[in-house]
Amino acid sequence: MVSVLMNGRNRGTVMILYLVATFFPPARAQTVSGADSELAIFTARLSGLVAEVRSNNPRLKAAANRVDAARASIDYQKSLDPPLLAVESYQTPVASFPDPLRNYQEIDYSIQQMLPFPGKLSSMAKAEGSRMEMLGQDKVALEQNLVRDVKSAFFELYLIDRKLEIIADNRTIMKSFIEIARKQYEVGTGRQSDILRGQTELSTLSSDELVLEQDRKSAEAMINALCNAEATRTIPVMPAIHPALVNFSPDTLARLAEANRPEFASMRYAVSMQKNDLVAAHREFLPDFMVRGTYKQMRPLPDDWALMVGMTVPIAPWSYGKYSAATEHAASNEQESQREYENMKNMVLSQVQDALAKVTSAQERIQLYTTTVIPQARQTLQSTSDAYQSGKIDFLSLIDAHHLVRFSEQDYHMAVMNLLTGEAELEKAVGLPLSKITIGEQRP
């Protein structure tokens, strides 16, 4: 607890500066070991939540089930239809009903098998294999979306913690301002309205804190929902970090996105699936075969057997339209997939550029606040506090200068959050984690 003794104006000025230096330290005034420790804690907690999403998220599990179902469909598509076994009784008297073996004249035992033209089943199986691969890439894309979402919620939680931290510090500073104003009022150099103004500021800080606490619970609920965790789980307060600034090459990012983005791979497999469907549709014009073997028991003649081989005629006038329409349908689907792939390429490149612009803007803002805005705000507060102690300005001007420091600190941490969120968007746009995008070098 800091006590304030107003034996002179200079002592009040020194106290104000001491409080500002204590609760508003420079944005990067951390030891290397301390910064590394806080970054390690931050990274470990974020990695743990990402691992929970990948292991527990129901949507991701459902996507894995779809992949498994498509994998099973490959064997289904390349397998033959089951054979037909039949027993047929001939010339059995009506009087023997319902016993078909009573006084029969002939019983035929037969087995029948449909045989598609060679290549039909393999083309359908290849199409299903491409669909399985497409769904697998869709699962990867969904996983990346969920990781991006949990990171964004985590970074929002980070900003809320910083704001709550700033409010707590400001409350202590404001109480000290009130004490200074009270001491000045007691010696006849201040006004009672200054004390009331300071108390109003304290009430405003309390109100802002309540809103932020509610926002924190909402962010926690979102994270817990994505992780499929208990809704009431509390996430510990995040430490402050100062992320490294990295240069990125737009052209290299675009090439990485085209090579690694799962949506690209999914669309390529979709095109492959439609091409195989088109091949299968063309092969429907080829006949299927049916083979049937029959063993006959006849009275009073000796037993004998029969063999039947048949085939379908797809080019018959009454069936040709069915197969030609199926071919046109498959061809249209294949062209649609090609167009969708081209559109996907344009959209992904746009997303990469958008994410890169957000990252660059956040980095520039971080540098601006670190090197210019925050130091100037603190200098303004120092100058204002000197003027207030000498009676040249009123208490409201001191509050305004204090606000300038407070909001500058908040804007700095918001820029940090925007940078982290932009990097998460960039990871999603490129399809690689930031640690594997080794195309830039850190800036001091």
N, C-alpha and C positions, 0 to 999 in steps of 0.2 A: 504494500500500500504506500503510495507516494503522498506525503504531506506537503502542503503548499503554504509557505509563510510569506506574507506580503509586507516585508519591511522596506521594500523599494521596488520601483518599476523594473529595474534590470533583472531582479530575481524572478519576477513573473515571466519576463521574456525568456530567460534561461530555462524555466520550467516548461514552457510551451515547446521550445525547441527540443528539449529532452524527451518529452512525450512523443512528439512527431518522429524523432529518430528511433525511438523504441518501438513504436507500433507501426510505423511505415518505413521499414528498412528499404534500402535500394533493391530494385527488382532482382539483381544478380549478386547481391552481397552475401554469398554463401561460400563456405569452404568447399573444396573439391570433394573431400570425403563425405561431408554432409549432403551435398547435392547428389552424389552418387548413391548414398544410402536412401534418400527420399525417392529418387528415381527407381531404385530397385524395389522398394515397397510398392510404389505405384504400378510398376510393370508386373510385379508378381500378382497383385490383386486383379489387374486387368486380364492377365493370362489365365488365372483361375476361372474367371467368369466366362471367358471365351471357351475354355475347356468344358465348362458346364453346359454351355449352349450346344456344343458339338455332341455331347454325350446324351443330353436329356431332352432337348427340344422336341415336342411331339410332331411338329411339321417336318422336321428333318428325318425323324423315324418313319413317318408316312412316305416320304420320298424314297427312303431306302427300301420300303416294302414294294413300292412301284417298280423299282429296279429289279428286285427279286422276282416279282411276278412276270416281268418282261423276259427275264432270263429263263424262267420255266417255260414261257411260250415258245422259245426257240425249239426245244425238243418236241413241243406239241405240233409246231408247223411242219417239221421235217419228218414226222412219223406217219406211217400209213394208217388208213382207216382200219378198224378191226375187221377180221374176216366174218363172214356170215355162215354159221352152221345151221343146217335145216334137216328136219325129218318130215317126210311127206307121205301120207297114206293114200293109196288109190283104191277105188272100187270097194270101199268098205260098206257093207249093208247098213241101211238106216236102223234096222232092228238092233244092231250091236252098239248103238250110241249109248253112252259116251265113250266106250272103250274102242280106240282106233285100231288096236291090235287084234280085235276079235273078228275072225273070218275075213281078214283083208286079202286082197289079191296081189297087191304090190306095195312095197315100202321103199322109198328112195332116201338115201343118206347123202347129203351134198355139203360141200364147202365152197364158198365163193369169196373172191378177193378182188377189190378194185385197185388198179395199178395206174397212178398218174403217169403221163408222159415224162420220160427222164428229164430232169432239170426244173420241173415245176416246183417240187417241194423244196429244193435247194434255194431257189430264188425267193420263195416266201420265207424260208428260214433266215436268209441273209437280210431281208427287209426287217424281220423281227430282231435280228442281232443289232442292226443299226438303230432300231428304236430303243433297244436296251441301252446302248451306248449314249444315245441322246438323253434318255432319262437319267443316266448316270451323271452326265454333264449338267443337266438341270438340277440335280441334287447338289453338285458342287456350287453352282450359282446360288441356290437357295442358302447353302451354308455360308457363303460369302456375304449374302444380304443380311443374314441373321447376325453374323459377326460384326458387320458394319453397324447394325442397329444397336447391339448391346454396347459397342464401343461409344456410339453417339450418346446413349443414355448415361454411360459411365462418365463421359466427359462433361455432360450437363450436370451430373452430380458433383463433379470436381469444381465446376464454376460456382455452384450453390455453396459448397463448403468454403470456398474462398470469400464469397460475399458474407457469409455468416461470420467468418473469422474477422473480416474487416469491420463488420458491425460491432462485434464484441470489443475490438480495439477502440473503435470510435466512441463507444459508450464510456469507456474509461477516460478517454481524452475529453469528452464533453463534460463529464463530471468534474474534471479538473478545471475546465473553462468556467464552469458555474462557480466553483470555489474561488477562482480568481476574481470573477465579477462580484461575488459576495464580499470578498475582502476589500475590493475597491469601493463598493457601496458603503461599507462600514466606515471607511476613512473619508467618505464624502467625495470621491473622485469618480464614482460609477453611478449607475441607475438601476432601479429595481427591475425595470423592463428587460435589462440584459439577463438577469437571473431567470425571469419568466421565459424569455426566448430560449435560453439554454435548456430549461426543463421541457419546453415544447419539442426541441430537437431530440431529447432523450425519448419522449413518447413516440416520436416518428420512427426512431431507430427500433423501438420495440415492435411497432406495427410492421415495419419491413421484415423484421426477424420472424414474425409469425407467418407471413406470406411465404418466406423462403423455407421455413420448416415444412409447410404444406407441400411446396414444390419438391422438396427433398423426398418426402414420402411418396409422391407420385413417380419420381424418377426411380426410386427403389422398387416400387410396384412393377414398373415396366421391366426393369432388369430381372426381377424374380419371375415374371411371366415368361420372358424369353428363356430363362434358365430352367423353367419348370420347377421352381423352388417354392418354398412356403411363402405365401403372400406377406406374412408378417416379419420375414427375415430382415434384419437391420444390417446395412453395409457400413463398415467403419468409415470414419472421416478420412478423406484423402489428404496426403501431404502436398504442399506446394512444390511444383516442379518448374524447370525452365528448359523446355525442349530445344534440341539443337536445330539450327537452321541449315537447310540443305538446298543445293542447286539441282534442278532437274532439267533434262533436255526433252523438249516436246516431241521431237522426231523419234528419239529412242523410246519414249513412253508409248507412242503410237505403235511402234513395231512390237514392243513387249505385249501390248494389249491384244494385238492381232494374233500373237503366238500363244498367249496364255489365258485369255479371257474365256471362261467356260461357255459363255453364250455363243461365241464363235464356233467352238468345237461342237456344241449342241446343234447349231444350224448346219454345220457340215454333215453331221450324222443324219440330220433330217433330210438333207438333199440326197444322201446316199440311200436312205430308206425309200424315198419316193422313186429314185431310179430303179431300185430293185423291185418295187411294186409295179413299175412300168414294164420291166422285163417279165415279171410274172403275168401281167395282164396280156402281153403279147403271146405268151406261151399258152394262154387259155384257148387260142385258136388251134392248138395241137390236140389230138384226141387222147382220151383216157381209155384204158383197157380194163376189161373184166374177164377173169378166168374162173371157171366153175367146174369142179369135178364131182361126179355123182356115182354112187354105188347103189344098184337096184336089186332088191329081193322080190322075185316074181313067182307066183304059183300058177301052174305047176312047172313053169319054165325054169331053166338054170339061171343063177345070178349073173348079172353083167354090169358093165360100168359105162359111163358116158363122160365126155369132155366138151366144154363149151368155151369158146373164146369170142369176145365181142369188143366193140369200141364205140365211143361216142362220136358224134358227127357235129362239131361246133359250127361248121360253116353251112349248116342247113339253114334255109331261108328264115324259118321261124325261131332260130336260136342265134343267128349271126348278130342281130342288133344288140343282144345282151352283151356279147363279148366286145363288140366294137365300142359300145358306150363305156364299158369298163376301161378300155384302153384310153379313150379320150379323157376320162375322169383322172386316170393315173398320170397322163401327160400334163394335164392342167395343174395337178398337185405338184408335179416335179418343177414346172415353171414357177409356180407360186413360191416354192421353197427357195429357188434361185433368187427371186426378187427379194424375198424376206432376208436372205443372207446379205445381199447388197445393202438393204436398208439398215440391217444390224451393224454393218461396218461403219456406215455414216453416223449412226447414233452413238456407237461406242467411242469413236474418235471425238465426237462432240462432248461426251461425258468426261473423257480424259482432259480435254481442254478446259472444261468448266471446273473440274476438281483442281487442276493445276493452277488456274486463276485464283481460286479460293486459298490455296496454300500460299501462293506468292503474296497475295494481298495481306493475309494474316502475318506472314513473316515481316513484311514492310511495316505493318502496324506495331508489331512487337518491338522492332528496332526503333521506331519513332517514339513510342512511349518510354522505352528504356533510356534512350539517349537525349530526348528533348522534353517531352510533355511532363513526365513525372519530376525530373529535376527542376523544371521551370515552375511547376505547381508548388513544390516545396520552397523554392526561393520566394515565391509570391506569399506563401504562408509566413515565412520568416519576416519578410518586409512588412506584412500586414500586422503581425504580432508586435513588431517594434512600434509601428504607428499607433496601434491601439494602446500600448502601454504609455505612450507619450501624449495620448489624448487627441491625436490628429484625426482618427477615424472612430466609428462607433463599433459596437459589438457585432452588429449584423455583418459588417465587412469582414470581421474575423471569422464568423461562421461561414460566409461565402468562400473565403480562402480555404477554410478547412474542408468544405464540400469539394472544392477543386481537387485537393489531394485525394480525397476519398474516391471520387468518381474516376480520377485518373488511374488509381490502383485497380478499381473494378474493371475499367476498360482494358487495362493491360491483361488481366486474367481472362477477360472475355476473348481477347485476341489469341491468348494461349489455347483456350478451348476451341476457337475457330480453326486454329492451325491443326490441332489434334483431330478435329472432326474432318477437316479437309484432307488430312493424310489418310484417314480411314476411307473417305470417298475415293481418294486416289488409288488406294489398295484395291478397292472394289472395281474401279474403272479399268485398272491394268490387269487384275486377276492374280496379283502376287502380293505377299506381305511386304511391308516397307523394308524389312531387313534384307530381302532378296532383290530389291530394286537398287542395285549397286551402280548407279549411273551418275551420281552426283558426289560432291565433296562438301563436307561441313564447312559452314562459314563461322568465323569467330563471333 
